[in-house]
Amino acid sequence: MICCPKRREVRARFPSLSPMLVLFWVGLNSLSCAFFESTTAILWTDRPEFALYAEYFNSSQERYKIETRYYASPAQRLTETTESPDIVVGNWLKSVSTRNLFRPLNSFFSQDRISKTAFYSRLLDSGNIENKQYLFPVAFNIPAIVCAGANSSLLSNPFTITFEELKALGTRYNMEQNGIYSRMGFSPAWNDEFLFVAATLFNVSFREADPLAWDPEALDQAITYLRNWTRESNTSIQAEDEFVFKYCYDPPAKLAASGRILFTYMNSADFFTLPQESRVNLDFRWIAEQDTIPLFEKTVYYGIYKKGKAKKAATAFTQWFFQAETQQMLLEISRNQGIHETLFGISSGFSALRTVTEQIFPQFYPSLLGHTPPDGFLFPPHILPQHWNTLKEQVILPYLLDRIRQTGETVPRPLERRVNEWYRINNFSPSPQRAF
């Protein structure tokens, strides 16, 4: 692509040129830039389904093309290479090291290409810095409690469930004799991700800092609550372990359907990709506290790279993708080709476009009728460091489980020490704290 000089750059290089010639030179080069601009936009993503989306965009018109390249961590690659994509779609794009690499997208709103009100408002706000929209949300997932359809009448709310109701119903469901359980309602320790959801709803607020910040007091409160839950409902962590060892050989959803347990924890993508013959016998509620449903951290975002060389192609694809009609077509293709059996919704999640999730998703997932998440309940995660996914798996979740399972005088290593050791061992540079 030809580099288009600005007026002051031409004057600096050719000081003897008259102002009229300078204007002529700049205008001529600008025309050349427009003429020779690439019509093929390069899209980097960690979401394989975007190759399919790009293919259907390419076949829908002949002017522009999208070329998709898969990277396990597009955000990390942006900071490690001089290559320039045009579009980036993936997780962790909001970290300090990457979010200033995208150009503002406000023009899509001002020119009525995309409706600002079409998005879930809090998700859209997460991609905004000082009234400049640098990222569009694409897809999200939320936590659910799943039970057998026959047991859904036990629930007081057709939409959400709180920790206290989950605890009370689970306790009443237990069947125990001489300290031995043959049926157990629920245990927080059955799923590490549930522990993290609880920490989130206790406002532990894990967030990007130097290297990571959180509220230690809220964390201790969450741990205490979860430990008391096990003790008050299921006697002890040892009793829960014995029950799991004796009865829990089948997948959790099958155990819930059979009645061996009352509840199991799943995220929305996992639930809606269960085999239809399994899902038809199940029901679900979103986990909520004080009208707040936490979103998973791996919310997918979309940005246009500042140094991209195919701006018009990137603009055309952006405008095409963020339309309800386009996403309905993609859902239909997914269903017709059987892709929906392993890929939920749009980019393995609920669409960030409200109309798509609230009105179109139930046509493809009938159990969502009356269950679609309302805008006001959704709570996006804080800005998290670039390596969060690995840090969470290797440090945060093991720490939560160690604290829940703590017995006697043994004290697990402090979280701060674990985080610092992990960064040192992996030779990662922490990011400076900064608000988004």
Secondary structure, DSSP 8 states (H G I E B T S, - for coil): ------HHHHHHH-TTS-HHHHHHHHHHHHHHHHHH--SEEEEEES-THHHHHHHHHHHH-SS-EEEEEE-S-HHHHHTT-----SEEEESSTTSHHHHTTB---HHHHHTTSS-GGGB-HHHHHTTEETTEE--EEEEE--EEEEEEGGGGGG-S-SSEE-HHHHHHHHHHH-EEETTEEEEB---GGG-HHHHHHHHHHTT---EESSSEE--HHHHHHHHHHHHHHHHHHHS-HHHHHHHHHHHTTS-HHHHHHHTSBS-EEEEHHHHHTS-HHHHTTEEEEEE-BTTBEE--S--EEEEEBTT-S-HHHHHHHHHHHTSHHHHHHHHHHHHHTTGGGTS-BTTTBEESBHHIIIIIHHHH-GGGTTT---GGGEE------TTHHHHIIIIIHHHHHHHHT--TT-----HHHHHHHHHHHHT---------
